[in-house]
Amino acid sequence: MSITQRNNIRISGSGKRTMVLAHGFGCDQSMWRYLAPSFHGEYRTVLFDHVGSGSSDLSAYDTDKYDSLQGYADDLIEIIREVAEGPVVFVGHSVSAMIGLIASLDEPALFRAHIMVGPSPCYVNDGDYTGGFSREDIDDLLRTLESNYLGWSSTMAPAIMGAPEQPELGVELTNSFCRTDPEIARQFARVTFLSDHRAILSRATTPTLILQCSDDIIAPRVVGEYMHRMMPGSTLHLIENVGHCPHLSSPGASAAAMSAFLGPMSP
């Protein structure tokens, strides 16, 4: 099958540069619909679904390949080679921020800049490191997800979305979670919440913007501050937003921060 079919790639915009946007766990490319149009004049914007999500080709899902984020990073490298003539601006939400970092360490010439939206290199508290969850919290979360995925989705999605003044977004995320194949979602959740990529942060060489929400139950502010300390040349920008998805609940502030970061970069 073609990469375009496998990952349901959609390209918009008329700019000379390319921006690739990748969704997080339980989501699909529709989550970028408020943000991506802000960049159509300057960039070709490339949206896609991770294999196992959205309208990707589910027959391409391989439990061995996707048992770590490396499998998704390998896909991302293939996508960039397919759609871009030069290095891209990569925008990764949540777990996709780490997928993008892994890919850029493998193929640095493909990446012009990273924009990480609500990233976390490790969700589990460890000594002096605060990831936001104890290991017991994560184990309980995964057990609930294993035993009652739909119930877990209806409870967790609104909390993850936040946006108390926009309850329809919580409903949308719930529906997105519920559309995902439960078996694939369970594996992706384990890979996401049990991963630890703190050791690779200091190896980053690509200019990086960390977009951190002021109130985020998945990636607390201390996580963004930790990443900023660990990543050479990174920029940390705080968005006043409740929730983990500012590209949906606060797209104007997100786009403004991105534009300010990207503006000084030469064409």
Secondary structure, 3 states (H helix, E strand, C coil): CCHHHHCCCEEECCCCEEEEEECCCCCCHHHHCCCHHHHCCCEEEEECCCCCCCCCCHHHCCCCHHHCHHHHHHHHHHHHHHHCCCCEEEEEECHHHHHHHHHHHHCHHHEEEEEEECCCCECECECCECCCECHHHHHHHHHHHHHCHHHHHHHHHHHHHCCCCCHHHHHHHHHHHHHCCHHHHHHHHHHHHCCECHHHHHHCCCCEEEEEEEECCCCCHHHHHHHHHHCCCEEEEEEEEECCCHHHHCHHHHHHHHHHHHCCCCC
